[in-house]
Every structure is written in structure tokens, then in C-alpha cells.
Amino acid sequence: MSGNETAKIEVWWDMKDCPIPEGYDARQVRPNIERAFKERGYTGPVSITAYGDQTQTTCHVLRGLASTGVAVAHTKSESTRSLMYRDMVEWRVQNPPPATIMIISDQVEGDLSWDLARLQQRTRYHLFLAYSRKPCIDLFLNYYANWRWEQLLGGGAPLVEGELSSAMFYCKSCNSDCRSLEKFRKHLSSYKHGLEEAIKPPDTRLLCVTKTWARNYPATPEHATAKIHVLWDVKDCPIPEGYDARRVRPILERAFKERGYSGPVSITAFADQKEIPDHQLLALSSTGVDFAHTLHWVKYSRMTANFEEWTDDNPAPATIMIISDEVASSKSTSSLICARLQESNYNCFLAYSVRPFEMPVLVTSAEWLWESLLAETKRHILHKCSGSERVVASTGMFYCDLCDCDCKSLDVFKKHLSTKKHTLEDNIMNSHFQSAHRQRRLYKISKYHDEVGYPPKTKRMRRKAPPKGFLPRPLRFTRR
């Protein structure tokens, strides 16, 4: 756990999304949260701040929270999410890892989870979530637990009361604080507070702090000489016509060295073998580039599987480079990679043929346009290569991801691709994809019919009476 089991724990709690149930003793909130952490091995000191419109919270609830050291922050309901996140970002700056953070809210999805996932790739805290009605299902945000609020409160932990003065009361609207509940309630009912909230617009916009981050950074000492593994989608970022494929590895290594990275480089290219000319396969192999044959509809899952296998065998610090348009732009495709980067100290490079419309969820230390990356060596084209630059014996491996087979030479690899075993596997994959595509289409048609009613009959259908006892689909599924 790297010291997190005894490190401090900070909790941000949205009281509107996750309220205290009617009749529940507010003094039980802290001990039940602490109990949940201890059951998972976390014994560090816990700090809790409850956010919400405290003019709507009864005095006995506020007193119960304060008696156990829970800080109380008054916010307008529509501002709670943005103010909670702003406070959390500030806390992270002042409290570097190891530490644990917890967010109790139904509104973690969306821009908050996107920005938090990027923050977690730079400074890795152990993250816990709790929700009342709507759990966070963003796959790219890595967390250790996502508790249901009612279950979290139902632990029956014993009460441990502190002093009332041990908790703070904050008014986020007026940027003030006090230690007395009476003074806090008096402030919330004052003319000054009412005027401040009347003239000050609610702070509803969530500030995504990572959107201003740069995309290129010099190498850190721990990553400068660490291993670099490259996952290359050849269809998204192809070798230009006439370009000497033997130059791909040298240009990548040179780009790394220009940014201070000199560690050993391994490269795996993913594509359908039928779409790559033999001379390119041989040229890539001659420089130690591995080639993995795969089909388009499973390519990204194969790239992700390769990433997971490589990181299992090569612990951080290390660097991963992804050459792909889809992985750079799609949150779902990059979710597993993003989660691993939040867990361990891996560095990430990206290259793409078209710059993503939105900033990727993956935090990078370097990014390149594929064409620009290769442009520096355009003079190395095949028709100008001298005889001394002929392709040498293969050193890269050839993989068939469909059959989980590897070969040391292109001839053996192509022989495997022509075998009955591979053809059968290829047909199975194609049939599965076509069947899945057809099922998705039928599902969408069925869903549309459910929304608008049974499809209108054509003239041909009107002439043909339905079979006896037949009921249109909506009627067959109508609840009585």
C-alpha cells in the first residue's frame, strides 16, 4: 500500500446528494466512515468536511456532526460540486502522497471524473467514493471502493465523541469561518450574509485544472533511463508510401533522446497482415520491430492486453508510447490504460495522425503528430536507398494474436496464416463480429419500435392478414 495504510484520509461530503437519513444519529457518521476504512486496512487520521446549504440543516444534526469533529461548510446547493472540487485540488497541492481521499457525492461523473483521473496520473492518491442514488460508472477513473451511502452508515460503529469546539464551521459564500455553532447560525441569518448571496452569482462551473497542463515535459531522473514500450496502430498511423520502414525505429529513438529519454525501446506494430506489404514487414523486422497480426474489431483490445502484459512484466518507472488516433481520442478505448497510469508511476507518450478534438484523458509527457514525427527523415525513401542499406536478417518477432502464435521469420509467419487452424480462427472471429453487429442493429430497431409503436404496414402487409392468435410486439409485451 506504499504507506497509505497509516497516512491521512480526507473526506469531502455533499450533504444534499447523500443526506443523513431521518432519525439517524449524526454522531454515527464519522465512526462508520472510519470503520469502513479500517476494514480495508486504512488506520490513518480522518478529516471530514460536510458541504451543503446549512440553512436547511437542523441544529441537532449540525451539533451532532461537530461533536465528532466533522467540519461543516455552507454553500449554495448549485455551487457545492464546484466548491468541493476546488477545495480538494487545493488540499492535494498542500498534502502530497501518500494519502487517501474520499468523495461522497452523486455527481462525480463527467468533467469532475475526467479531471480527477488526469490529476491521479500525476499525483497518485488512494481514492474512495460513496454515492446515494447514482454511482460513478466512468471506467477511466480508478478507485479502491465505491460504497453505497446507506450501507456505509449502517455499520453500527460505537460512538466516540469529541469536543464541540474541535470542529470548524465555514461559510463559502462569505469566505468566513468560526468555531461556534451559535455564531455560525447567527451569521447565516445575518443581513450581510443574505446580501452577499443575493449579489454574488452561484459558482456552478467546475474548474478543470488539468486543461491548462502542457503536453510535453523533459524527462524526470527516474524515467530518463527506464524502459520504453511502443504500441503502434499501423492502420491509424501508416507508413507513408515510398517511406523506408527501417527509419521508424531510429526516428522514434531520436525523438525520445531529444526529450531526455535514453532507455531501451521495444516496439510492437498492430495491423491486419494482409494490409501491410511484405517489404515493409521485413524492413520493420530488420530493426527489431515486432509485428502482431490482428483484426480491426479486436485490435484495441489486443493492444490493451499487450499493454497489461508488458506492465506486469516491467514495473514502474517505465514509459508507454501509444501511436493511435482511436486510443488518443476515445475515453472508453483508453480506460484500462488510464486506470493503470493512476495506479503506478508509468510515463505516457502519444502520437496520432490527427490531433484529438478534445484533450485526451491520458496525461502525457510528450505528444507528436505522426506525419511531423516522420517528416524529419523523408530523405530516407526506398527509391534513394543505396545497396548498402538493403534489408538485413529479421530480428523482430511476428505474432498472430488470433491464434496466440509467434514466429521468428516472415516466411514461417505467412505459412501459419495460410493454415486451416488460422483460417478457422479467422472465420470464427469474423462470424462473431458480423453476428454481434447484426444483433446490435436488431436491438436498435426493436428499441425504436417500442418507442414509436409497431412499424406502419406496407400495402403488401395490409393485404396479408396476420396469423390467428398473433399479437403485435408492443401488445405482447404490454404489462397488465
N, C-alpha and C positions, 0 to 999 in steps of 0.2 A: 504493500500500500504506500510505500515511499514516504512514511512519516505522516500521512493523512489521518491515521487512526487516532492520534493524540493531538492533532492540530485544531485550531479554532474552527468553529462552524457558525456561519452567518445565514440567517433566515429572513427572507422578505415575503410578507404575507398580505395578500389582498383580501380584506375582510368582507368586501361585497361579493366577490366570486366564491369565497369559501368562508361563510359566516359561522359564528358559534351557534349551534342548534339551540332552539328554545328549551329552556330548562337545564341546559348544560352548565356545569360549573366552570367558569372561565379560568379558574386556577388550575384546571387539569390540562390546559393546552400545552404549556411548557413541559411538564413531566412526561406527557405522552409523546411529544416530539423527541425528547431526549431518550425515552425508552426505545423508540423506533431506530434511532441511530445506534444505540448500544447493542441492540440485537444484531446489527450488521458490523459490529466491532469498532464503532467510532465513539470515543470517550472524551473528545476534546470539549472545551468550554463552548456553550451555545449562546449566541446572541440572537434575539428575535425582535423584529420591528413590524408592527401591525399597521397597515395603511388603510385609510377609508375616510368617509365623511363621518367624523366623530360626533357631529351634532345629532346623528341618528343612532348613536350607540349609548345605551343606558349607563348610568353612573356605576351601578354594581358590576357590570361587565368590565368597564374601564378599571375599576378598583381591583377586581379580581386579576386582571392581566398585570397591572402594575405591581401587585403584591408578590408576583413571582418573577419580577424583573423584566417583563415584556415591555419594550418601548412602544409608544403609541404615536402615530403620525397622522395629522389631519390633512386630508386632500379633498378636492372636489372629485366626485366619483369618476368623471370622464378623464381626469388627469392622473389617476392612480397608477396606471400601467406605465406611462412615460416617466413619472417621477420615481417609481420603484426602480426602473431600469437605470435611470441616471444615477441614483444613489448606489446601485450595485456596481456600476462601472467605476465610480469614484472610489468605492471601497476596494476594488481589485487593484487600483493603482497604489493604494496605501498598504495593502496586505498581500504581498506576493505569495505564491505557493511555497510549501504545501499548506493547503486549507481546503475547506469544504463549503459549498454554497447550496442553498435550497431556495426554490421559488414556489410559493403556494398561490396558484392562480389558474384560471381557466383560459387565460389569454397569452399563452407562451408561443403559440404557433404564429407563423408569418414572419414579419420583419424582425421581431424580437428573437425568435429561434435562429433565424439566418445570421443575424449579427452576433448572437451569443456563440453560435457554432464557430464563427470565424475568430472570435476572441479566445475561445478554448483551444484553438490550434496554436496560438502564440503563448498563452499562459494557462497551463492545464490544472484546473481545479476539479475536485470530485464534485459532480453535480447531481442533486436530487430534486425531484419535482413532486408536487401534490396538486390534485385537482378535485373539483366538486362534481361538475357535470361533463366537462369536455376535456379529455386527456390530450396531451400533445402527441400527435402522430407524425410529426416531421421526422423522416428517417435519418436525416443528416445530423441531427442533434444527439450527441452521445450522453446518456445519463445512467446513473447506477441504480436508480429506482424511481418509479412513478406511482406514488401512493394515492389511493382514493381518500379524500379528506375525512369522510365519516368513519372509515376504518382506522385511520390514523388516530382519531380522537377516542376510539373505543378500546384502547389498550388497558384502561383501568390502572394506570400507574399511580403510586401513592403521592399525596400532596407534599410538597416541600416549599413552605412559604418563606419569603424574604421580607425585607422592609419595604414599605410603600415608597420611601424616598429613593430606592435603588433603581427605579425606572425613570426614563425621561419622557416628556410629552413635547411633541413638535407640531408646529403649525407651518405647513409647507406654503400656504398661501401668503403668510406674512413673514416667512423666514425667521421665526422666533421659536424659543423653547423655554420650558420651565420644568421644575421637579414636583410641583404640587398639582394634584388633580383639581382642587378648588380653583386655583389660579388659571389652570388650563380651560376649565369650563367657563370661567368668567371672561377669559379672553375671547373664546368662540362666540359669546353672546354680546361682545362689545361693538360699539359703533365703528371703531377703527377697523376691526376685522371684517365687519359686514361691508364697509366701503371698499376695502382692499379687494374683496372677492367680486364686488359689483363692477369695479372698473378694470380689473385685471382679467383678460381672457383666459379660459382654461388651457393648460398646457397639455394638449392632446397628441401632439406629433412626437412620435418616438424617434430619438436621435440615434441613428445607426453610425456609431463612431468609426467602424472599420471601413466605411465607404470612402474615407479620405486617405486610407493607407496606400502607400506606394506599392508597385508590383515588382520592383527589383531592389534587392538589397545585397551588399557584399557578404561574402561567406563568413560565418562565425568560426572561431577556432575549432569547435567540436565537429563541425561539418566540413571543414576545409579539406581534410584528407580522408573523409569517410566514403564508403561505397556509394555508387550512383547506379540506379537501375532504371532503364528507359522502357516504357510501354508505348509502342508505336502503332497507331491505326493507319495502315497504308492506304486504305480507301479514302479516308478523310484528308490525309496529308500524303499524297502520292509522290513518287519520284518523277520530276518533270521529264517530258520526252527529250531524249538526247543527253540527259544528265548522267554523269558517271556515278553509279550507285556506290562505288568504292569510296566516294568522298563523304558519304553521310556520316560514318563514324568519326573521321578526323574533324569535320566541321563541328559536330556536337562536342567533341572533347575540347576543341579550341574555344568554343563559346563558354564552356564550363570554366576553363582556365582563366579566361578574361575576367570572370567574376570571382576568381579566387578558389575554385574547386579543382583539386588535383587527384582525387581518389579514383580507384579502379572503376571502369564503366562497363556495364553489361547492358545489351540491347536486345529486345525481342520484338519482332515485327509481326503483326497480326493481319491476316488477309485470306481471301479465298485463293488458293494456289492457281486456279485456272485463270485468274485475272492478272497474274504477275508473270512477265516474260522470264524465260529460263536464264537469260543473260543477266537480268537484274538479281535473280535469286543467287546465282553463282557469285556475282560481284559482292553482294551483301555478305554472303557466307565467307568469302575470302578475307573479309576484315573482322570476322568473329561475330557478326550479327546473326542471332538465332531467328528462325522463321517458324511461326505457328500457323498451320492451316486451320481455318475455322469458317463457319458460315456467318453471313451478315447478322442474322437474327439472334445468334448466341455470342457474337463477337465481344460485346461489352461485358457479359457475364464471365467469359473466358479471361478477358483482361483483368477483371476484378479478382478472379480466382488466382491468377498468376501473381497479382499484387499481394494477396493474402499469404500465399505460399512463400513468396520471397521475403516478406517482412517477418514471417515466423522463423525463417532460417537466418535472417540478418537483422538482429535487434538494433534499435536506435542507439546512437545517432547514425542516420544514413539519409540519403536523398532519393526521392522518387521523381522521375520526369514522365509526364503523360503527353503524348503527341496525339491529339484528337480534338475534333470540333464538338462531338457529342458529349464527351466527358467534361470538357471545359464549360459547356453551356447548360447542361442538364443537371438539376439537383438530384433527381432520382437515380441517374446513372452513376453519379459520383458520391452517393450517400455512404456506401461502405468505406470508400477511400477516405472520405471526410471524417467518418467516425474513428478510423484508425489513427488519423493525424491528431485527433483530440486526445487519444489515449497515450501516445508515445511521441518522443522527440524526433519525428521524421520531417525532413525538409521537402518542399514540393516545387517542381518546375512545371510550367505548361508551355506547349506550343500548339498553334492552331492555324488553319488556313484562312479563317475569317474571325476577326475579333468578336468575342461574345457581345451580344446586345446589352446584357446585364453583367455586372461584376460576378465572377464565379464564387460559389460558396467555399471553394478550396482557396486557402491562403497561400500565396506563392512567394518565393524569394527571387524568382526570375520568370519572365514570360517573353515569348518570341512569336512573331508571325512566321509561319513555316517558309513562305517564299523569301522573306528577308533573311532568314537564317541560312538558306541555301544560296542566296544571291551572291555571297562573297566568293563563291568558288565556281561561278558559271564558266570560267575559262576551262574547267576540267570536264569537258564533254567528250563523249565517246569518239566522235569522228576526228578529234585532235589528239587522242591518246597515242603515245609512241609505243613501239613494240615492247620496250622495256617495262611498260605499265600493264602488260597483259594480266588477266585474272589468274591468280595463283590457286594452289590447292585449297579446298574448303577447310575452314576452321570453325564455322558456326554450325549449330545443330538445326535439323529440320524436325518440327513436331507436327503431329496430326492430333489436334485437340478433340476431334470426334471419337477417335479410337484409342486415345491415350497412348500413342506410339511415337517413338523418336528414332531418327535415322541420322547417320553421320555424313551421308552423301546425297546429292540431289537425285542420282540415278536410283538408289535404293528407296528414297522417299517417293519418287514418281511411280516406282513399281508397286509400292504399298497402296498408293492412291488408285491403282487400277485393279486391286484385288477384289474378290467377291465380298470379303468381310467389310472392307471400307465402303464399297458400293451399297451394301445393305444398310450400314450405319447412316450413310448419307441420305438414302431414301427414307429411312425412318425419321430422321430429323426434318427432312422436307415435308413429309406427310404430317408430322406433328405440327409443324408451323402452319401449314395450309389448313389443317383441321381447327387449330386454335383461332386462326384468322376468321374462318367461316363461323365458328361458334360465337365469336365476338360480334360479328355482323348480325347474326340471327338474334342475339341478345338485344342489340340496339334496336332492331326492327320491332321485336316484341315489346320492348320498353316504350317505343313510340306509339304502338297500337294501344297500350294500356293508358297512355296519356290522352290520346285524341279519340279513342274509341275504335271499334272494329273497322278495318280499312274499307272504303267505299267499293261497292261491287261494280265490276265492268259489265257491259252488255252481255258478254258471254256468261258471266257468273249469274246474272239475273235469270237467264233462260234455264240455267241448270239449278233445279231445286236442291236444297241441302238434304243429306241423308236423314231418314227418320230418326228422331231422337237426338239429332245433332244440335248442340248449343254453341253459339259463337264464343270465342275465347273469353271476352270480358264477363259473359254471363256464367261461364263455367267456374270462374274464379271469384265471383261476387260473394262477399260474406253475407250471411243471413242475419 
